Amino acid sequence: MSSPESDTIFAGSIPRLYEEYLVPLIFQPYADDLANRLASRPLSRVLEIAAGTGVLTRRLTSALSEDVAIVATDLNRPMLDMATKIGTSRPVEWHQADAMQLPFGDAQFDAVVCQFGVMFFPDKPKAFSEAFRVLRPGGVLLFSVWDRIEENEFAHTVETALESLFPNDPPRFMARTPHGYHDLARIERDLRSSGVVTSPHVHTVAQRSAAASPHIPALAYCQGTPLRNEIEARDKTRLGEATELAAAAITERFGPGPVDSKIQAHVVTLER
């Protein structure tokens, strides 16, 4: 399934809304999970790929010993600008970088970690190959990807709701890209294609996604992700209508007050 160029555009108000609403809604629990998986390892230098607005970066600065150097990268400048504006509890080395052409020498890191970024890489085997290239022997590659959209209830509800607004061409960003790389057999094939010879360890991790009102997840998904680009490409005047429609669908499924739903992801670990 091909992805339009708009799937990777996080610009305008998207980074701010992503950080304000989507990070606490779905990303923070998995940032805690990934950081905890690294915390017990002997590390001296860690590379984060596709850091976004820095939710995992911030968690790493508190979970890892202060003598562990953290390097965080992202291809998207507006997201990186938001991450650096928020800041971290201790110094982090920030770089704008393409995961498929990392600007680092061979064997420089004890761990390479990526939270929900792999799905956006145009050439996934190339990105995996680059990650392993910069890892030291004995290092670890750790990344997470969302499970199928049906296992992620807010995202599925929002996407289904928008079908009625654009019946002839419904926006499919959520299923196509964030939730489009859930097939574990495909992930293992891409790892093999990259030259990785070790077998991945996969943990499927379910969490809960909670918000004070149905409007919060509706706003998070419709305006804080590139789903917004798809909606506006169809009709720029209907973004507010799409958001309200999504909120109504969440209300119908989860109730009018505080809402709570399932989210689920695969966490993949490979030793070098």
N, C-alpha and C positions, 0 to 999 in steps of 0.2 A: 504494500500500500504506500503510494508516494505521498510525500508531505509537501504542501506548498511553502513558499518562502516565508509567508506570514507566521508559520508555526514557531519560528525562532526569533520573532521580533518582540522584545520586551522593552517597549519605549513609552514615551509620554507619561501618563499617570500609572501605568501598569506596575512598575517597580514599587511605588509607594503603596498601592493597594495590595499587591502581592505580599509585601512585608507586613502590612497592618492587619490583614484579614486571613490570607492563606497560610502564612507561616504558623500562627497558633492553631489554625483549624486542622491542618494535616501534616505539616513538615516537622514541627517541634518534637513530637513523640519519636519519630524515626531518627532525628538528629541525636537525641538522647541515646537511642539504641546503638547507633553506629559508634558514637564516642565511647560508650561503655565497652564495646567489643574491642576497641583499640587500647583502652586504658591499662589493661593488664600486660600488654606487650612491652618488651624492651625496645624503646624507640629513641632515636636522636634527631631524625628529620622526617617530617610528614608532608606530603603533597596532597592538596585537595583540588580536584578538577570540577569545573562547573559549579562554583561556590554560590552562584546566585546572589541573594542579598545577605548571605553570610550566616544563616541560621546554624549550620553545622560548624562553621569556622568558630563562631562564638562559643559553641558548646565544647569544641576541642580545646580552646584556650583554658577552660576551667577544668576539663577532665584529665588532661595530660600534664605531666610534670613541667614545671617552668623551664627546665633545661631542654625540652623538646622543641626544636624549631618548627614552625608551621608556615608553609608556603601555600597560598590560596590563589586560584586562577579562575577566570571566567572569560568566555569569548565576548559576552555582551557588555559593552561599556556602561550603559545606564544601570544595569544590575550591580556591576562592580562599584560604581559610584555610590549607590545606595548602601552597599556593604561597608565601604570605607567611611561614609558619613556616619553610620551608626557606631562603627568602631568596635574594638575588642578590649577585653580586660588586660591584655598584654600585647606586646608588639607582634604583628603578623606581616610577612612579606607578601605583598599583593602584586599580581601580574595579570594583564590582559593576555590571554593565550588560547590558542586553538588546541583542543584535546588531541587532534590528529597530527599536530606538529608541535609538540611540547618544546619550549625553548630551554631545555636542560640537558646536561650531559648524561651519559650512561651511568647507571648504578649510583644514583645520588640520594635515594630515599629509602627509608625502611618500610614505609607504607604509602600507598596511593589509595585515596578514598574519594568516592563520588556518590553524592546523594541525589537520586532522581535526575541525573543528567544524561546518562547513557542513551536514553530513548531519543534524544535530540541529535545525536551524532550521525551525520550522513553516512559515514563509513565506520561502522562499529568495529570490525576486525582491525582496521588501522588504528583506531583509538586504543583498543586493548593491547595491540602490539607496542604502541608508544608507552602505555602505562607500565608494561613489563620491562621495556628498555630502560626506563629510569629507576626501576627497582633494584636494590642490592640483592645479592643471593641471600635467601632466607627471608626476604621481605614479603609483604602481603598486599594484595589488591582486594579492596573491599568496596562493593557498590550495591546500591539498592535500585530496584525498578518497581513500578506499580503493578499489581496484579490486574487481571481483566476488569473492565469497568463495572461489570455486574457485581463484583465483590467490593466496590467502592460506592456506597449508596448515594451520597450527595451528588457526586459527579454524574452518576447514571441518571438520577432524577432530573438534574439540570439539562443534560443532553436530550433526554426523552421529551421534556417539556418544550424545548425549542423546535422540535419537529412540527408542532402545530403552528408556529409562527412563520416558518419557512418550509412548507410541506414539499415544495418542488426541489429544494436544495438545502436540506438541513445541515447546520454546522456540525462537523464531526471531529473537530480538533481533539476533544478529550479522548475519545475512543481511538483515534488514529495515532496520536503521538504520545501523550503521557501514559495512556493505558494500552499502547500498541506494541509493547515489547515484553509481554508477560509469558510467552511460550518458552519454557525452560529448555526444550530440545533445540529451539532456534538459538537461544543464548549460548548453549554449549557448542553448537556448530560454529557460531561466530568466534568463540574463543579458540576452537581448534584451527579455524581459518587464519587466525592471527599468529599462529605458531605456538600457542600455549599448550603445553603437554600435560600439565597437572589437571586433575579433575576438580571441578568446583564443588564447594559445599554450599548448599542452598537451604536457607531457613525461611519459611513462609510465616510472616509475622502479621497478625491481626491487631489492630488498635481501635480506639474509639475516637470519633471526631465530634466535638461538641461546640455549640455556639449559643449565645443568649437569645437569638431569634432566628427565624427562617431567612430573614433578609441578609444576614451576614454571609452564609454560604452562597446565596444567590449572587451577591455583590462580588464575593471573592472569585467565583468561577467566571461570571459573565464579564467582569471589568478588570480583574486582577491577573488574568492569564491571556495568552494569545487567542483564546476563544473570542475575546473582544474584537480582534482584527477580523475574524470571520463574520461576526455579526455586522460590523460596520461596513464590510465589503459588500454585504447584501443590501443594507439600507442604514445609512448613518443616523437616520432620525429615530431608529427603533431600539437603540441600546437600552434606554430606560424601560421601554415596554418589555424587552426580553428579560431584563433583570427582575421586573415585577412578576412576570409570568413564571420565572424560575422560583421565585419566593413563594408564589401561590402553590406551586407543585410540591415544594418542600413542606409547606404548611399542611397540605392535604395528606401527605404521607406520614409526617412525623409530628404534626400538631402545631398549634399557634404560639406556644411559649418557647422555653429553652428546648433546643433540638439536639439529638444525639444519634449518630449513625456509625456503621461499620466502615473502616478503611482497611486495606490489606496490601501488603507488598512482599516481594521476594528480596532477601538479603543474601548476596553472593560473596563468598570468600574464596580466594585462591592464594596458595603459597607459591613463592617463586623458587 
